[in-house]
């Protein structure tokens, strides 16, 4: 299977969460409608991650992850382009890769993955990157789930 990434914009990404972008004019944009926590015992978690290892397109995806009970936001602090690969949850379990989408995010774009949306691990393309990550943690297996794809998926050059 092969996916061709498209530019990250709000409308095609809406089924998977929200695109986070700073307003063009002075002021503030709120994105709290996409934040979700479905477990009363979970606590908010804000972390900052630095990623050094670069990838180049085509990328081969062999694994997806999800946070079944909470959203997860990635907000770049310093970044180049990065890859966003998402898939809904399949009725039979795991990601529905037949409905997967790939997006190229710019250095000033973040995302909030909705709860229960499968996504590929953070993949950076241009330079070492730093992201703020916001989610909820309970300390149980439900915080994070990884799925090895039965067949690799190639994310090709646009």
Beta strands, then each sheet from edge to edge (+ up, - down):
strand 1: 2-4
strand 2: 6-7
strand 3: 17-21
strand 4: 43-51
strand 5: 59-66
strand 6: 72-78
strand 7: 82-87
strand 8: 101-105
strand 9: 109-113
strand 10: 118-119
strand 11: 123-124
strand 12: 129-137
strand 13: 145-156
sheet 1: 1+ 13+ 5-
sheet 2: 2+ 8+ 7- 10+
sheet 3: 2+ 8+ 7- 11+
sheet 4: 3+ 9- 6+ 12- 4+
end
